[in-house]
């Protein structure tokens, strides 16, 4: 679907809006911190938003008294975050650990075939965080398999129109030497809402996530400068298995 967009610089641009975007998030909060502005923007433009959260986030507590009930806390936070972001479908897998194996690749492949997303967003395979990195490796292999007949795929094959890596605190693109170009999604009109959701949702983690919040602000500023806008979210397109047909703007 094509629309005419007025960007934050007041320029009219022809834009192809994806029917749907699928975000693979290693933990509850990654969907917001790394892609929240993009989610808000494209949801406002009419895209359906799907979020798959891989781990239960049991290590994400800032105070000892939260430890015994952290699973319940994180689930409630995720429910609130995705509701405020306008996510159409959330899949919370709640794994304590995840690794690149047939079991998880098959699961991710089936999710992609069932949802048939136009765009997929996932962590970078070079991410220093184990859960982020494993999520990235599994998602990337699943995209490869979703296009063929492996894992019962006959008649269910699906190729997205774009596959993007997103930035995290444990994988800053400035330190990733891949030779790939960074694409900046202009979230200037959605930055305030993104941070408002962050402050409202993740009250149990504000002390732990203060460093992450600082990164999110600096990354959005730096990306904005790179994209000649006020606030941005950076992405690296991966075109090895997916031909890039839709560019995030």
Secondary structure as the mmCIF struct_conf table of DSSP 4:
data_model
#
loop_
_struct_conf.conf_type_id
_struct_conf.id
_struct_conf.beg_label_comp_id
_struct_conf.beg_label_asym_id
_struct_conf.beg_label_seq_id
_struct_conf.end_label_comp_id
_struct_conf.end_label_asym_id
_struct_conf.end_label_seq_id
STRN STRN1 UNK A 2 UNK A 6
TURN_TY1_P TURN_TY1_P1 UNK A 8 UNK A 9
BEND BEND1 UNK A 10 UNK A 10
STRN STRN2 UNK A 12 UNK A 16
HELX_LH_PP_P HELX_LH_PP_P1 UNK A 17 UNK A 18
BEND BEND2 UNK A 19 UNK A 19
STRN STRN3 UNK A 20 UNK A 25
BEND BEND3 UNK A 26 UNK A 27
TURN_TY1_P TURN_TY1_P2 UNK A 28 UNK A 29
HELX_RH_AL_P HELX_RH_AL_P1 UNK A 30 UNK A 44
TURN_TY1_P TURN_TY1_P3 UNK A 45 UNK A 46
STRN STRN4 UNK A 48 UNK A 55
TURN_TY1_P TURN_TY1_P4 UNK A 58 UNK A 59
BEND BEND4 UNK A 62 UNK A 63
HELX_RH_3T_P HELX_RH_3T_P1 UNK A 64 UNK A 69
HELX_RH_AL_P HELX_RH_AL_P2 UNK A 70 UNK A 85
TURN_TY1_P TURN_TY1_P5 UNK A 86 UNK A 86
BEND BEND5 UNK A 88 UNK A 88
STRN STRN5 UNK A 89 UNK A 95
BEND BEND6 UNK A 96 UNK A 96
BEND BEND7 UNK A 100 UNK A 101
HELX_RH_AL_P HELX_RH_AL_P3 UNK A 102 UNK A 115
BEND BEND8 UNK A 118 UNK A 118
STRN STRN6 UNK A 119 UNK A 123
TURN_TY1_P TURN_TY1_P6 UNK A 125 UNK A 126
BEND BEND9 UNK A 128 UNK A 129
HELX_RH_AL_P HELX_RH_AL_P4 UNK A 130 UNK A 146
TURN_TY1_P TURN_TY1_P7 UNK A 147 UNK A 147
BEND BEND10 UNK A 148 UNK A 149
TURN_TY1_P TURN_TY1_P8 UNK A 150 UNK A 156
BEND BEND11 UNK A 161 UNK A 161
STRN STRN7 UNK A 162 UNK A 166
STRN STRN8 UNK A 168 UNK A 168
TURN_TY1_P TURN_TY1_P9 UNK A 169 UNK A 170
STRN STRN9 UNK A 171 UNK A 171
HELX_RH_3T_P HELX_RH_3T_P2 UNK A 173 UNK A 175
BEND BEND12 UNK A 178 UNK A 178
HELX_LH_PP_P HELX_LH_PP_P2 UNK A 180 UNK A 181
STRN STRN10 UNK A 182 UNK A 186
TURN_TY1_P TURN_TY1_P10 UNK A 188 UNK A 190
HELX_RH_AL_P HELX_RH_AL_P5 UNK A 191 UNK A 201
HELX_RH_3T_P HELX_RH_3T_P3 UNK A 203 UNK A 205
HELX_RH_AL_P HELX_RH_AL_P6 UNK A 206 UNK A 226
TURN_TY1_P TURN_TY1_P11 UNK A 227 UNK A 228
BEND BEND13 UNK A 229 UNK A 231
STRN STRN11 UNK A 232 UNK A 237
BEND BEND14 UNK A 240 UNK A 242
#
